[in-house]
């Protein structure tokens, strides 16, 4: 079997640093950032400095919250709460609206994902044009359970001859 996807599930302190540094720069170098704002941003975008600061802090906070939520799922991977199923892909369904949703089953275990909403650490068939996921293809799927959802951390497939 060939590996098609394997999670790069690693969240370390380094992934949090850009957000923390952005907040610290905004708070600690008020005058320098304000001068930059007054010269370039205020004239073109017509927004006040406090609005820029609030917007950047909100974006950083939402990013930190999302990373923290993903951290719990990734801890499951590192703690080896991993399930494995092998078999043929069946009941493949794809629905394309604003984003692409897809679902399939392997030996009675259902997998579903969205190419936008599924965290980047988990399989969402973002390279669907490769045609790897198709009914009848033999696959081996390693996954973790998150409530009712099975999140794929590794997908191996058998190449067709």
Long-range contacts (C-beta under 8 A, 24 or more apart in sequence): 1-138, 1-139, 1-140, 1-156, 1-157, 1-158, 2-156, 2-157, 2-158, 2-159, 3-154, 3-155, 3-156, 4-130, 4-132, 4-155, 4-156, 4-157, 5-123, 5-152, 5-154, 5-155, 6-153, 6-154, 6-155, 7-77, 7-121, 7-122, 7-123, 7-153, 7-154, 8-121, 9-73, 9-74, 9-77, 9-78, 9-121, 9-153, 10-74, 11-67, 11-70, 11-71, 11-74, 15-67, 16-64, 16-67, 19-60, 19-63, 19-64, 20-60, 22-56, 22-60, 23-56, 23-57, 23-60, 26-53, 26-56, 26-57, 66-119, 70-119, 70-121, 73-119, 73-121, 73-122, 73-144, 73-146, 73-151, 74-121, 76-144, 76-146, 77-144, 77-153, 81-144, 81-145, 82-142, 82-143, 82-144, 82-153, 83-109, 83-142, 83-143, 83-144, 83-145, 83-150, 84-140, 84-141, 84-142, 84-143, 85-109, 85-140, 85-141, 85-143, 86-138, 86-139, 86-140, 86-141, 87-138, 87-139, 88-135, 88-136, 88-137, 88-138, 88-139, 89-133, 89-134, 89-135, 89-136, 89-137, 89-139, 90-135, 90-136, 91-135, 92-133, 92-134, 92-135, 94-128, 100-125, 100-128, 102-128, 102-133, 104-133, 104-135, 106-139, 106-141, 109-141, 109-143, 109-150, 110-150, 111-141, 111-143, 111-150, 111-152, 112-149, 113-151, 113-152, 118-151, 119-151, 121-153, 122-151, 122-152, 122-153, 123-151, 123-152, 123-153, 123-154, 123-155, 132-157
